[in-house]
Amino acid sequence: MWNNIITTALLGTGKKPLLPGDLPADLLPAANIILADKQQDQETHFLQLASLVFNYRQSGVMPLHKEGVALPPCLPEERPYCNTSAVYALQDALDMDLLPLVSFWLECCNKAQQVAVPECIPTLLDIAVAQKRIRNLAVAACGNRGQWLGRMNSYWQFPLANSNEELWQTGTPEERRQVLQEIRQEDAGVAREWLQQTWPQETANVKADLLKVLKINISADDAPWLESLLQEKSQKVKDEVWALLKLIPSSSIVRSYRRILQEVIPADEYSQERGSLSLPLDKAITDSGIATLSNEKNMSDEAFILYQLISYTPVSYWESHFTSLSREDIIEKFTGKFATALVLAAIRFRETAWLKLLLEKDSHFFPDAIELLNAEEQEAYLLRFFETVPQDVIQRMTTITSQWGADITGAILKWIAKNPYQYTRNFFDKHILQLPLSIAGDLEKYAPEEPAYQATWRNTSDHIRKLLSCKMQITNAFNL
Amino acid sequence: MRLTEEQVLTLAPDEASRKAGKALSGDTKWVSKGASELALWGECQGSGSKPYQTQVDLTNIAFKCSCPSRKFPCKHGIGLMLLYSRQPESFTDNTLPLWVSDWIQKRSEKEIQKTEKEEKPVDEAAQAKRQQARIQKVEDGIDELLLWMKDIVRNGIIQLPEKGSSYWENMARRMVDAQASGLAGMVRGLGEINFYSEGWQHIFMDQLLRIYLVIEGYRNQQELPSLMQQELRTMIGFTQNQEALRQQKGINDTWLILSKQATEEDNLTTEKYWLYGLQSHRTALVLQFHARGMSKPQQLLTPGTSIVAELVFFPSEVPLRAIIKEPVITGKLHATSGFTGWQEVVETESVLSGKMPVRSERPYIVQQLTPVQHNMQWWLKDQYQQMMPVKQGFRNIWKLLSLSGGQALDISLLGKEKEYEPLGVWHSNVYKLL
């Protein structure tokens, strides 16, 4: 009926006039009255008939009756919904478009064994699509309802079911690297076995990339396989193998280094003399990455080789070498150009006790030493060097994922306030989770003396307060 | 009356104010603050030397702030309301300071003055003369419009997608000249149709026939009931004297504010509020217009709350548009029943179409609707297995689905004929906007 009106309208009444037969029987009496008025032109007849049908159509709408059309209902949630404060905190984090805070919210929600309220779930699932890093957290916080929605929206169907083994077999290079890293942290031997199994199928680039993961929890157990890999064709792979072998005290190469040092450095604690290196060095030594030409003006080639060998020899070795010397005396013996080599060795072989002793005596900043110290020691060490290398310390702090201590945070903020163009709001957006809540009240204290920078700091500290407030809301909302 | 955060945010004039208001919702920003049953107030430290004094009338939501912002409400008002919704316990002071009590006092005095204000005497002869001249202009315009429409149907609408915007705009301007602004808007509506979308022919014909029905109705108004005559005159573009309307007896009820829709064109913001009367079961549309930065809305209505107010409807066979007679008292959203299923909705629609064929969409509340998928489309199924399609392009379908979880919900909807757009749902006894 209505389609007849549209057909006539499309072609025009000049080409296809509307006929009474085009209308439903109910409307024929009315249509006949309209058409009987011969004073009206064809267009008026059409407009009047079409108006009649228009109202007939809109007056007679009926709903569709259909049995059996249903959605399987969502399973009830096993965990309680988060409270209203948590919803508001999430909305604030979303409004600020700050992924670290959204991620923090999701972590807290999961930690508190709660789920997001239904109205937030579509937004969280959309974020999970765009941000792979927080996908698992988001999916967990969306509970059964998230999974139920995912079954109807293909964008929200995440491959959650994939086990680590499946990811290792079929994942992207990045996924495989992450899985191997995870396994390596849990069970170093299993990670090595997985890599051994797929080794022949991997390309040189992938091999080099995956080998880097073995640095985690490296031990003597890895040495035999790694040494067998020295026959690989790719230089890139061989370089990675050497780098790893040089971290294992019992590996052949580290033992070779030790033998050379044994010959050159007399075990006599009173002797200040040292023997000469037998040059040229073995090919295996140079292949392992020991450079033979000094890159420092004040260090001879021979001293440079020794420096490298000492840095690749566990510090504890010197305790057996100088049997009657105390640790302090050993350090004393290496004072001067070889002192930093000892620190590097302690870092490489993760000799924490030695490292702490060496760091106390050394005036250089070793960023890599940080991860071997506990939180308190880290902060004290970083504060010690803050005055001399502030940006290096800040850079190192950004890699610490746990919450920063109040003192070091204070020092950093004070420096940033004085150097407003080095670190912008973006820095705080990224590192808001590391900032302790306690600094909110102290921000005014860090205001720079330079009047020109005070307004900038006022704006920055307002921004930091806003971020901290959102973080505090999240913490309070989940009662954590 | 304490609004929820979501409700406060719907009061913000724009997205920037929402964000700025949120930034001011922290305790530290406020030098002092207090709340009583009548008002909410606070002093916010801004960039100036003195803090801004922000105050909110809680009985009949209204804002005042000493800041220079032209936005209404300003970010301080939004921030203060947000803080109150989050931490009401921090508003320990409940004695109105002088600057707040003065304002509240002045507001109530103004209300009394408004009701007492007498109208100026009108020169009826001059008015009748002006009216006659206008009617003549409108009739001339209508004749021209009808001729133009007949041309379109004679030649066929198949050619229309090729017409440029001037084709529509010229006729709309002609209607403006003829002082038929309502018809001008309807003609512009024709030009705004997306002629490249599927089914444009149906949309076009619907609109064309609406114009035709209005024109013919107006031309034959003597044969029609008085209410329809008045409504047709309004559709043509004759304005309704709102002050005269305000003098008429309205309907006292508790009105649920189901939704707010705001659009902005040429700096003029149009706010549409959809209301539902708890006792009268009447639905209403309250329109407010305000120019950005130049004026403020008469009433601040918060979706998701209710108001106790007297509403006067514009004359119509199927009354919908209304004005609110002040004062209003804002309250919580009450539970309501609405229709039990689609059959009741379509029966009501049929009655309305029988009374007035040219009418806009209306709000409904329908109990126990479940969103379902059928033939690649989303539908709302009632408890009697009757279904109606959800409006094409409805943006918040996933929010609706998430709230439903496959279970039936009481839903407020806006629509007519075969397309309904969900406005809000009652979820766990709380009304949630979509």
Interface residues (C-beta under 8 A of the other chain):
Chain A: W2 I5 I6 A9 L10 L11 G12 T13 G14 K15 D41 Q42 E43 T44 F46 L47 Q48 A50 S51 F54 N55 R57 Q58 S59 G60 V61 M62 P63 L64 H65 K66 E67 V69 A70 L71 P72 P73 C74 T84 S85 Y88 Q91 D92 D95 P118 E119 I121 P122 R145 W148 L149 M152 N153 A440 D462 R465 K466 S469
Chain B: T4 E5 R18 K19 K22 A23 G26 T28 R86 M149 K150 V153 R154 N155 G156 I157 I158 Q201 H202 F204 M205 D206 L209 Y212 L213 E216 G341 W342 Q343 V345 V346 E349 S350 S353 G354 P357 T370 P371 V372 Q373 H374 W379 K381 D382 Y384 Q385 Q386 M387 M388 W398 K399 L401 S402 L403 G405 G406 Q407 K416 E417 K418 H427 K432
